[in-house]
Amino acid sequence: MTRAAAVRRPTLHALAAAVLLLGSSAGAGAASTPAIKINQLGFLPASQKLAVVPAGSAARFAVLDAGGNKVFEGDLGAPATWDASGENVRLADFSALRTPGTYRLQVAGLPESAPFPVGADAYRELDAGAIRAYTLNRAGIALTPAVAGAYARAAGHPDTRVEIHPSAASSKRPAGTIISSPKGWYDAGDYNKYIVNSGISTYTLLAAYEHFPGWFDKLAVRLPESGNGLPDLLNEALWNLEWMATMQDPEDGGVYHKLTNKAFDGMVMPDQATEPRYVVQKNTAATLDFAATMAAASRVLAPFDSQQPGRSARYLAAAEAAWAWAKAHPALLYKQPADVSTGDYGDKSVDDEFAWAAAELLATTGKDVYRAQALAGGGNAAQTEPGWADVRMLGWVTLARPHARVTASDAAAVRQPLLANADKLVARWQASPYRVSMVRKDFVWGSNAVVLNQAMMLVAAYRAEPRPAYLQAAQSALDYVLGRNGPGISFVTGFGTTSTMHPHHRPSVADGIAAPVPGWLAGGPNPGQQDKQGCQAPYPSSLPALSYLDDACSYASNEVAINWNAPLVYVAAALQSLVK
């Protein structure tokens, strides 16, 4: 079991509630696997365009337009077996097709593919939908029909009366003290809020804006705050940043790990979940994740200070106070209290958090005090992508290109490992029969986020040195989650011809609407199957790339999470901005 596999484990009463509400939904999400696996949302005209087909007697393929006319023909690639799925497959490459339109792929002896478009804004609606998923997962706000449509709901968890848990007690804030900690996003399928996971999620959204402002300045998302002079992506990020700011102890700068119930809620709507809420133990990892995120927020939001004067300075002061606390408490690790059973997000090493926080503070302030730790080498040599438990690479993303406060030599110091990592991913991508950068070990809890975070690193490398293979491999990651995968479905709710229908997500289960809340990336295939004892429906396969169960019971393969959606937002924006 990976560290990520221990993040969120629903209680038995939550699983029982899911079964009572849904029965066994195995049949509902078990559409037959298509023979031709393809990105169901389509392609940008200039992008690489690949499909996977089963190996057989056919050696060629054709692309048909909406009228059934052949507009492209080509040879299928050599057959090869993907060890992650056991499938013997061939690749169809129709990258030369650039004319906008709607098409199908045809291979003799197989059903035609699902229709797919080619167009200049292929991922606009996807990107807006992935951001809106955060809006629909906000705590402390009623979602009106004007904002949420059919998914309108009452406010849940105002979090204006939250207790200091004994693990978080201090002389100025003893156990039982009431504090106010409103706003924020529900973390995943549950209704709690966690600083460690909020850090990487919010940073990734901020980085998306920082790197591709032209795209997000024009991307309308329909938020409660839309039209206030701030781009919608930043409005959404602020909802969580403002909650994060309340999680810092004003007396010393340390940051609480999470705001949580003592146990997971059942499968109910947010306003029906009324258990007492607590903030739990300050610790080094949470405090450094907070410092990094607030430093990035200060930098990204500074041009918008006229909207709220002093905001960027306030966030930077909070970041530096958190850094000072972490330096004074360099190894205070999170330990789950005995009376709390919600998500752990524990971490046994904080070297990576120190490096990331230092990188963001260096990029924001230019102060030499942060330089050595920001540029510290090392890390997990086997790691090819960031995750909540290993955030060192996020600092590479920030520092790889010179900023006003980052020298060319600073950028060069992280450029080499960034490019070496991208080269490793490209080699995997080129060797893969499915043309993905994932290998068997990447099929873990949240495997879809693994491949998209790999794509984010490929984009970061491309921005440092624009090698076409980096962007092509990133395109393949998006293709993977949108249909060119073992199950042959789009893993994003509400997007694609056949998509995830039964995510482990309390509002999607409890709202009485057949279709799930849209815009959420499901966790994806996970051979660990940590939930199989609690699921009436069986997994269809134990093979890594096929071990996916579209059932609300399956928190190990079908939960949603804010840190999984964030790289989806980033990668869609990157491709829209960079593929020319």
N, C-alpha and C positions, 0 to 999 in steps of 0.2 A: 504494500500500500504506500503510495506517495504521500508527501506532506499535504498536498492538495486534497487527497482523498479523505482526510480527516476534518475537512472544513465544516461541513454542514451535515448533520445526521439527524433527521427528524425523529421525534419521540414516537413510541409505539402508538400513543393515542392519536398523533397526527396522521400516521399511516392508516389507522383504523378509520379515522374520519374520511380519509380519501376514498377508501373502499366503500363506505356507506354512501357517500355522495355519488360516486361514479360506477359502482360495481366494478367488474373487470372490463376495462376499455380496450382490451387487446385487439379486438377486431376493428375497432373504430380507427385506429391509427396504422393498421397493418395492410396498407395498399400494396399491391404486387410491385416488386422491384422492376423498374424499367430496364430493358435490355441495353439501351443506349444511355449512358450517364453524361449529362451535360449541364452547364450553368443555365438554370431555368430563367434567370433574369436577363440573360443575354450579354452583349459585349459592346464595348466602344469600337468605333470603326477601325482605329489603328492598333487595337490590342491583339495579343496572341489569342487564338481561338482554337481550343482543343476539345475533343470529346473522347470518351472511352467506350469501346464496343467489345462484346465478347469475341474471342478468337473463333473462327469457323472457316467455312469454305470460301466466303467472300474475301476478296483482296482489295476492293475499291469501295468508295463511298461517294455519295452525291449530296449536294445541298439544294433543296427545293424552295422556291419563293412561295408567297401566299397563294398564288394561282396554280401551284403545282409544277411550275416550270423549273427545269434544271438550270441553276445559275453557277454551279461550281462542281467540279469532280476532282477526285484525287485518290492516291494509293493509301491504303491503311498501313500503319507501321508494322514492324515485325512483332509476332506474338511473344508475350512474356507473362510470367505468373507473378502476381503481387503477393508476397508472403504474408502481408497483413490481412488479406481477405481470401487467399486461396484461389482467386479468379485468374484465368488465362485470358488476357485482353490484348487489344490492339488500339493504337491511337489514330484518331482522325484529326488532321491539322488543316484547318481552313482559314488560317490567319490572313490569307490574301483577299478574302471576301471583305470588302470595306463599304459596300453600298448599303446605306440605311434601309431597313425593311424588316419584315418578319419571315422567319425561315424554319425549315425542319431538316433534320439530317436523315438520310436514307441509306440503308445497307441491305443488300439482297438477303432475303431469308429472315429479316428482323422487322418488328414493328417500327414505324418511323418514330423519331424522337419527339419529345414535347416541343411545341413551338417556342422559338426564342427570338428576341429582337436584336438588331444591331442599330445603335443610335448614339447620338452625341451625349445624351443625358441618361445613359443606361442605369446609373446607380443613384440618381438624384432622389427618387422616392424611397429607395432602400436606406440611404443615409439619413433622410429626414425621419423615416420610421424608426430607425435604430435609436435616434436621439429622443423621439417621442416616447419610446418605451420607458425612459427615465422619468418623463413627466407623469406617465401613467403609474409609476411606482413611487411617487412622492409620498412622504409622510406628512401629516399635519395640514392637509389642504383638501377641500372638497373639489372634485373634478366635475366641472359643469359640462352639459351637452355641447356647448360651444367649443370647448377644448377637447373633450374626450369622446364625443359622439355617443355611440351605444355603450361605451365603457365608463360613462359618468358614474360617480359613486360619492358617498358621503365621506367626510374627512375621517381619518383614523389617526390615532396616536399623536395627539397634540404635543406630548412630551414637554409640557410646561411645568409639570410637577414630577420630577425624577429624583429618586433617592440615591444618596451616596452609599454604595455597598460597603460593608466592613473592609473589603479588600482595597478599597479606594480611600479609606478614611485618612484624614490628617488633622492636625490640631485646629486649623481654621475651619475645616469642613469635616466634622466627625460623622460617623456612621449615622444614617437617618436624616442628615441634612437634605433639604429639598433644593434642587437647582432647576433652572429652565434650560432645556436643550432641544428646541423645536427644529422643524424642517428636516432636510436630508432625504436620502433615498432608502427605501427598504433594500436590503443587501441582495436578496436573491428570491428564492421561493418562500422565504420566511419574512417576518416583520421586524427583524432587529437591524441595528446599524453598527458597523464595525469600522474603526479608524484604519486598520491595516488594509482592508480591502477597498475602502473609500479612497485611500491615498493613490494607489496605482490606477484606479478607475478614473478619478477626477484629473490626475496628471495627464493621462492619455488623451482625454478630451481637450484639456488645455493645450497639449502639444499639437493636437490636430489643428486647432485654431492658429497657434503660433506658426506652424509650418505652411498652412494652406488658407491664409486669411481671405484671399480673393474668392475662394469657393464658399466659405461659410458666411461671408458678408452678404451673399446673395441667396443663401439657403433658408427659406422660410419653413418654420416647423409648426406654427400655430400653438404657441404657449400662452399661458395667462399674461406673461410680461411682454409679448411680442409688440414691437412698435415703440419701445421705450428708449431707443437710441443705442441699445447694446445688441450685438448679433445674437441670434437665438441660441446658438450653442453655448455661448458664455452665460446667457441668462440661465440656461439649464444647469451649467456647472455651478453657478452661484447658489442655487438652491441647496446644494450639498456643501459647498464651502462655508456657507453661513452656519450650517449645523456643525461642521467640523470645528469652527472657531469657538463654539460653546463647550467643546470637550477639553479645552485647555484650562488647567487650574490657574486662575489669575494670580495666585499667591506665589507660585514658583515656576511656572512655565511647563511643567509636566503635563502629559496628555493621557486621558483615560482610554482604555483599550476598546471598549464597546459600550453601547447603550442597548439594554436588552431586558427581556423577561428572564425569569429564572429557568424557564423551560419553553420549548417551542409552542406556539399557538397551534390550534387545530386548523383544519381547512375551512376557514371562515373569512368573511370580508374584513377589511381593516377596522371599520367602526365597531365590529362585533368582538374584536380582540381587546380585552380590557384588563388584562393582568397587570400588576404593578411593574414599573420599569426602574432599572438601576443603571448607574454608570459603575464600571468595574475597573479595577487596578490600573494605575499608571505604570507604564513600562517603557523600556528604551526603544523597542521596535516601533511601537505606535507613535511615540514622540518624534522619532526621526522621520517616519513616513509623513507625519503632519508637517514637520519642518520643511521637507522637500516640496510637498504640495503647496504649502502657503508661499514659499519662495517663488515657485513657478507662477502661482496665481498673481502675486505682486507684480511680477515682470509682465505677464500677458495682459493684465487688466490696467496697467499704468496709463496707456493711451486713452482710457475711458474714465479717467478720474473726474472729469467734469460732471459725469453722471452721478457720482457719489464721492465728493471730495474727501480725500484722506484714506480711501479704502485700500489702495495699494500700499501705503505706508503702514497702515494697521496690520495688514497681512504680513509684511516683511518683519515688523516688530515681533509679531507672534512667532514667526519662523525662527528668528534669532534667539528669542527666549527659549523656545523648544530645544534648539541646538545647545544652548548653555546648560539646560537641565540634563540633556543626554550626555554631554561631556562629563558632567558631575556624577552621572549614574550610568556608566558605559556598558554595564552587563546585567541590568535588571530585567530579566526575562519574564514573559507572561506565564502565570500559573493559574489554570482554571480553578476557581473556588469550588469547594465540594458541593455547594448548593446551587450551582449554575451548570446547566447542561446544553446551552446553546453553542453556536459556532465557536471554535477554539481560536483559530488563526494563531497558533503558537509558533515560535521560531527560536531555534537553538543557536543561531548565529546572527549577529547584527553588523558584521563588517560591511556587508553590501548596503545596508541602510545608511551607515555612516558615509559611504562613498556617494550614494545617490543624493543624500541631503547636502553634502558638501558641494557636489556638482551644481545643484540648483542654486544654492546660496552664492557660489562663485559666479555663475552666469548672471545672477541678479545684481550682485553688489560689486564684483571685481575684487573683493578683499583677499589679500594674500593668505589670511588665516585659514581659508578653506581650501587652498590650492593643493596642498600635499595629499589630503584625503580624497579630494575630488579626482585626482589623477592616479590614485593608488591602483596598482594592477591586481592580478590574481582573480579570484572568483572560482566558480565551479567550471572546470574545463569541459565537462560534458554538456553544460547548459547552452542551448542555442537561442533561447528566448527569455524575456523577463516573465516573472510571475509574482504574485503577492509575497511569496516566501524568498524570492531572490530578485532583487530590484536593481542590482548593480548596473545592468545594461541600460536602464533608463537614463542614467547619467551620461552614458555614451551618446544616446540619442540627442541629449541637450547640448553636449559640448563638441560634437563632431564637426560642426560648422562654426566658424568664428562669429561671435556676437560682439556687440559694442564693448562688452566687459570681459570677453574671452579672447585671449591672444591666439595668433596662428599656431604658436608652439603648443598651447593648451589643446587646441583642436587636433593637432598632429599626434598628440600623445594618446588619444583615444581612437584615432582614425585607423591605426594598424589593427588592433583587435576587432574593431567593427567590421572592417573589410575581410579579415580572416574568417570571422564568423559567417559573413554572407557567402564567402566562397565555399565554406563547408555546406551551407544550406543549398547552394546552387548545385553542388556535386550530388547531393542526395536527390534533388529535384530531377536532375538529368538522368540519374540511374533508376528512378522510380517508374514502373510500368504504368502507374496512374498519373505520373508527372506531378507529384507533390513532394514537398520538402520533409514530410513526416516519415519517421521510421517506426518500427513496432513499439519501441519504448515510449513513443509520444502518445500512444493511446491510453490516456489516463483520465482521471476525473477532470472534465473540462477540456477534452482533447481538441474541440473546435477552437477554443481560445489559444491553445498551444500553436496551432498552425497559423492563426491570424497574428499572434505575437511574433512568430517567425517572420511573417510577411512585413510587420512593422519594422523589424530589424533590417530586412532586405531593402525597404524603402529608405531607411536612414542611411544605409550604405550607398544606395543609388544617389541620394542627395549629396553625399560626400564625393562620390565618383560615379558618374552616370553610365555604368555598364548595362547594356540592354538585358542581359540575363537576370540581373537583380530584379528588374521590374516585371519580367516575364514570370519569374518564380513567385513573385508577390501576387500577380494576376491568378496564377494557379491556386493559390491559397483561397482566394475569394471564390473561384470556380468550385473548389472543393466544398465549401460550406453551402453553396447555392445549388448543389445537385450532382457534381462530378465526384461522387463518393460511393462507398460500398452500398448503403441502403438506397441510393439513387433519389434522395429527396432534398429539398431545401430545408436546412436546419433553422431557418429564420421564420418565426410564426407570421402567417399572413402574407408571405412573399414567395412566389413560385407556383408552378402548376400543382405540385404535391409538396406540402410542407408539414412540419411538426404541428400536431393538432392537440396533444395532451401533455403540455409541459408540467413539471412539478413546480407549480406557481399558484399560491393560494388564491389570488383574485381570479385567475383563469379557471380554477376549479369551482369557486364558490359564487361567481357572479350570475350563473344561470344562462349564460350565453354560450352557444355551441362552439363558436370559434374562439380560440384563446386570445388574450391580449396581444395585439400585433407588435412586431418589431423586435421580438426577443430571440436571441441566439440560444438554442438548446446546447447543453453541455457536450453531447456527442458520444460516439462509441467509446466504451470503457469496459475492457475485459475483466476488470476487477469485480464488477457486478455486486458491489457491496450491499445492494438493496434487495437481492433476489429472494431472500428469505421472507421479506415483507410484501412481495408482489405476487398476486395470484396469476398474472400473466407471465409466461416464460420469455426469457430472452430468445431471439431467433437463432443466435449463434454464439459460440465462445471465441471465435476468431476475432482478433483485435479490431479490425475495421468494420466488422459486421455486428459487434456486440452493442446494439442500440435498441432500446425499448421505448416506443412512443406511447407511454402510459404515465399518468400522473403519479403513480407509486414510485416511479424510477428516478429517485433523486440522484443516483450515481451516473445516469446517462442522459436524463431529460430535464434536469433542473435548469433554471435560468439564473444569471448573476450579473451584477453591474460590471464586474471586471472582465467578463466575457464579451459583453456588448461593446465595451470601449474600443478594443482593436478593430471591431467591425466598422465602427464609425470612422476610425482613423484610416483604415485601408481603403474603404470605398472612396473617401475624400482624396486620398493620395492618387489612386488610379484616375479618378476624374480630373485631377489637376496635372498629372505628369505624363499620361499616355497621350501622345500627339502624333 
